[in-house]
Amino acid sequence: MRTLVYSVSIAVALMACTTEVATVETTSLPAPVVEKKVEAPVAPVEKVAPEVWTLAADANPAMTDPTKATATAPAQYKVRFETTKGSFVVQVTREWSPNGADRLFNLVQMDYFTDVAFFRVINGFMAQFGISGYPEVNKVWHQAGILDDPIKGKEGGEKAQSNKIGMVSFATAGPNTRTTQLFINFKDNGNLDGMGFTPVGEVVSGMDIVDGLYKGYGEGAPKGRGPRQDLLQKQGNVYLKAEFPKLDYIVNAKVVKD
């Protein structure tokens, strides 16, 4: 961000003032009467305790220990995402992205996606989700990256798919940094294929629900009006509920049979 700084030189002239003191004859005068202002009583302000999101004591142990999320996913499986807008189903094909499919399977099995927001929804691009509403969960999962899978168009990536409409891929910040965040493509984003965004599955029903997710906040701060990911990581849903009340959420996600 560029900041323009303007410097202004201000010269201050000091003038010496002489004060003529007059002698006043002292007489006995009554003390002035000061009218006292009577203030209306103010009702005490009731303090509202801030909302606190704390992980339940009976939560899956893997929620706070990624090393426990080691299950191997089936060759193909479906996940139904119940959201505040309705439900949609994603079919995951392990052959496309083995490590990604395993990670998604484990996250669903541990109920990770319960009350998880679609925090970055950009019209004509994609809908992103996957940061937990619980800061203690984010603290341990933020760095729990998985190895990259073969990328379409590169060596070994002949089975990888393209980021076309309805495809679901993990977000990444560089090599081997996929953790819990995913996105659903609103359009053909083939330009993402060679950048490490390997699709793990596709929306096979309910794409109209995905299209209807709230998009009003757009890109995240500081580039847009949406949530800051660093604050979401640290404060969880307390931050989102207070600052971005119109966001849509995943209510729960479950592996389902055909």
C-alpha positions in Angstrom: 0.0 0.0 0.0 1.4 3.3 -1.0 0.9 6.2 1.4 1.4 9.8 0.4 2.9 12.0 3.2 2.6 15.7 3.0 4.8 17.9 5.3 3.8 21.3 6.2 6.0 23.9 7.7 4.2 26.2 10.2 5.8 29.4 11.5 4.3 30.6 14.8 4.8 34.3 15.7 4.7 35.0 19.5 3.4 38.4 20.5 4.2 39.8 23.9 1.1 41.1 25.5 1.0 43.6 28.4 -1.9 43.5 30.8 -3.0 46.5 32.7 -4.1 45.5 36.2 -6.9 47.8 37.6 -7.4 48.2 41.3 -11.0 47.3 42.3 -12.4 48.5 45.6 -13.5 45.4 47.6 -17.1 45.4 48.8 -19.1 42.7 50.5 -21.0 40.9 47.7 -23.3 37.8 48.1 -21.9 34.6 46.7 -23.2 33.8 43.2 -25.9 31.2 43.0 -25.1 28.3 40.7 -28.0 26.3 39.5 -27.4 22.6 39.9 -28.3 20.4 36.8 -30.2 17.4 37.9 -29.4 14.4 35.7 -31.9 11.7 35.0 -31.0 8.3 36.4 -29.2 6.1 33.9 -30.1 2.4 33.8 -27.1 0.1 34.1 -25.9 -1.3 30.8 -26.2 -5.1 30.8 -22.9 -6.6 29.7 -23.3 -9.3 27.1 -20.7 -12.1 27.4 -18.9 -12.6 24.1 -19.8 -15.8 22.2 -17.3 -18.6 22.9 -16.7 -21.5 20.6 -15.2 -24.4 22.5 -14.7 -27.9 21.1 -16.9 -30.4 22.8 -15.2 -32.8 25.2 -16.5 -35.8 23.2 -15.2 -34.5 19.9 -13.2 -37.0 17.7 -9.6 -37.1 19.0 -8.3 -36.4 15.5 -9.8 -32.9 15.7 -6.9 -31.9 17.8 -4.4 -34.5 16.6 -3.9 -34.8 12.8 -1.7 -37.8 13.3 -4.8 -39.8 14.1 -6.4 -39.1 10.7 -4.8 -42.0 8.8 -7.7 -43.9 7.2 -7.4 -44.8 3.5 -10.4 -43.7 1.5 -12.5 -46.1 -0.7 -11.8 -46.0 -4.5 -14.9 -43.8 -4.8 -17.2 -42.3 -2.3 -19.9 -39.6 -2.0 -20.2 -36.9 0.6 -23.4 -35.0 1.3 -22.9 -31.5 2.6 -25.9 -30.0 4.4 -25.6 -26.3 4.3 -27.6 -23.2 5.4 -28.8 -23.0 1.8 -29.6 -26.7 1.2 -27.6 -29.8 0.4 -25.2 -30.9 -2.3 -23.3 -34.1 -3.0 -19.7 -34.5 -4.0 -18.4 -37.7 -5.6 -14.7 -38.3 -4.8 -12.5 -40.5 -7.0 -9.4 -41.5 -5.2 -7.5 -42.3 -8.5 -7.6 -38.6 -9.4 -5.9 -37.5 -6.2 -5.0 -40.2 -3.7 -3.6 -38.1 -0.9 -6.4 -35.5 -1.3 -9.1 -38.1 -1.3 -7.7 -39.7 1.9 -7.5 -36.3 3.6 -11.1 -35.4 2.7 -12.4 -38.8 3.8 -10.7 -38.4 7.2 -12.0 -34.9 7.7 -15.6 -36.0 6.9 -15.3 -39.0 9.2 -14.2 -36.9 12.2 -17.0 -34.3 11.6 -14.5 -31.6 10.9 -16.8 -29.7 8.6 -19.6 -29.1 11.2 -20.4 -25.4 11.3 -17.6 -24.5 8.8 -18.2 -21.4 6.8 -18.0 -20.7 3.1 -15.7 -17.7 3.9 -14.5 -16.8 0.5 -17.1 -16.9 -2.3 -16.3 -15.0 -5.5 -18.9 -14.8 -8.2 -17.7 -16.3 -11.4 -14.7 -18.0 -9.8 -15.1 -20.3 -6.8 -16.5 -21.0 -3.3 -13.8 -21.7 -0.6 -14.3 -23.4 2.8 -12.5 -25.5 5.3 -11.2 -23.3 8.1 -12.6 -24.6 11.4 -14.8 -22.5 13.6 -12.7 -23.6 16.6 -9.3 -21.9 17.0 -7.8 -24.8 18.9 -8.5 -27.0 15.8 -7.0 -24.5 13.4 -3.9 -24.3 15.6 -3.0 -28.0 15.0 -4.4 -28.4 11.5 -3.0 -25.2 9.9 0.4 -26.8 9.3 -0.8 -30.4 8.8 0.0 -30.5 5.0 -0.2 -33.6 2.8 2.0 -34.4 -0.1 1.0 -33.2 -3.6 -0.7 -35.5 -6.0 0.2 -35.6 -9.7 -0.9 -32.5 -11.6 -2.8 -32.6 -14.9 -0.6 -31.9 -17.9 2.6 -32.8 -16.0 4.5 -36.1 -15.6 2.4 -38.7 -13.9 -0.7 -36.6 -14.1 -2.6 -38.4 -16.9 -5.4 -39.4 -14.5 -5.7 -35.9 -12.9 -8.8 -33.9 -13.8 -9.2 -30.2 -14.8 -10.7 -27.5 -12.6 -13.9 -27.2 -14.6 -17.4 -26.2 -13.3 -18.4 -28.2 -10.2 -14.9 -29.7 -9.6 -13.7 -29.7 -5.9 -10.0 -29.1 -5.2 -7.9 -28.4 -2.2 -6.5 -24.9 -1.7 -2.8 -24.7 -1.5 -0.1 -22.2 -0.6 2.7 -24.0 -2.4 4.2 -27.5 -2.7 2.9 -30.0 -0.2 0.7 -27.4 1.8 -2.8 -28.8 1.3 -4.5 -29.1 4.7 -8.2 -28.6 5.2 -9.3 -25.9 2.8 -11.1 -26.8 -0.4 -12.9 -24.9 -3.1 -15.7 -25.6 -5.7 -15.3 -24.1 -9.1 -18.1 -21.9 -10.4 -16.6 -21.9 -13.9 -13.9 -23.6 -16.0 -10.7 -22.6 -14.2 -8.2 -24.6 -16.3 -5.5 -22.1 -15.6 -5.3 -23.6 -12.1 -4.5 -27.1 -13.3 -0.7 -26.7 -13.4 -0.5 -24.8 -10.1 -1.0 -27.7 -7.7 -4.8 -27.5 -7.6 -5.6 -31.2 -8.3 -9.4 -32.0 -8.2 -10.4 -34.7 -5.7 -14.1 -34.9 -6.8 -17.0 -33.2 -8.4 -20.5 -31.9 -7.4 -22.9 -34.5 -8.8 -26.1 -33.0 -7.4 -27.1 -29.7 -5.8 -24.8 -27.4 -7.9 -27.7 -24.9 -7.8 -27.2 -24.8 -4.0 -23.5 -24.1 -4.4 -24.3 -21.3 -6.9 -26.7 -19.8 -4.4 -24.1 -19.4 -1.6 -23.8 -15.8 -0.3 -21.3 -13.9 -2.4 -21.8 -10.4 -1.1 -18.5 -10.1 0.7 -16.4 -11.3 -2.2 -12.6 -11.5 -2.0 -11.1 -11.5 1.5 -9.3 -8.6 3.1 -7.1 -6.7 2.4 -8.0 -7.1 -1.3 -11.7 -7.2 -0.7 -14.5 -6.9 1.9 -14.4 -10.5 3.0 -12.9 -12.1 6.1 -9.2 -12.1 6.9 -8.0 -15.7 6.9 -5.5 -15.0 9.7 -8.2 -13.7 12.0 -10.5 -16.6 11.1 -7.7 -19.0 12.0 -7.1 -17.3 15.4 -10.7 -16.4 16.4 -12.8 -18.9 14.5 -16.5 -18.5 14.1 -16.7 -15.8 16.8 -15.0 -13.5 14.3 -17.2 -14.5 11.4 -20.5 -14.3 13.3 -19.7 -10.8 14.5 -18.3 -9.3 11.4 -19.8 -11.3 8.5 -23.3 -12.4 9.6 -24.6 -13.2 6.1 -22.1 -16.0 5.3 -23.4 -19.5 4.6 -22.2 -22.5 6.5 -21.9 -26.3 6.3 -24.2 -27.7 8.9 -22.6 -31.1 8.6 -21.0 -33.5 6.1 -21.4 -37.2 5.9 -20.3 -40.1 3.7 -23.4 -41.5 2.0 -24.2 -44.5 0.0 -25.7 -44.3 -3.5 
